[in-house]
Amino acid sequence: MRHNSETRFGSIFTEAKEMADKMGLQLVVPRIIAKQTKRDNYAGSPEEYFRRSVYVPFLDHLLVQLKCRFLDHRELISKIQNILPDKCCKLHEEEMKRTVEVFTHEWPDDIRGCFDDFLAEMRMWRRHCLSMSDEKRPKNFIDALSVCDASLYKTVHRYMQIGATLPVSVATSERSFSCLRRLKTYLRSKTGEERLNGLMLLNIYK
């Protein structure tokens, strides 16, 4: 859609024009000054104006969001899934080292000991996963926490907790920002942090 924007938007604009004609409306370029300083200067037909000012910027923004929200985190998500028993038993030595390196880089404060200690713990965890039958190997982090002994596999258990609590979207944090805007009015400007957190939780999860 981005590379063939002229052709794709042409069909969209034709449909929009037909709908506008049925309602007695006319698609025209909004009033603009001779030289705009806060935005790009678009000239030409209404189709050209809306394609360059709305359609193309929207697709560019969408592609950037897809890359930064999903593609850039794909390796990290795939590596943290390697500690699941169902996948850990299928790892070879190089892949296990690569997984430990990614964990060390992303969450260095959660490692109990040094790199070699964590690698040795991963090898022990892999042997434990191989001892399970295929039916008893958990396939998600919540179930895997129940079979991971925190006293034996301290670092693995810690990363199991991280994997189980990783958010799948940013909707929760965005909802909290919207809620804060509604709650923290000038009448509540002196509300304490504990009370404000309680009010936000009550409002979000009502």
Order of alpha helices (4+ residues) and beta strands (2+ residues): alpha-alpha-alpha-alpha-alpha-alpha-alpha-alpha-alpha-alpha-alpha
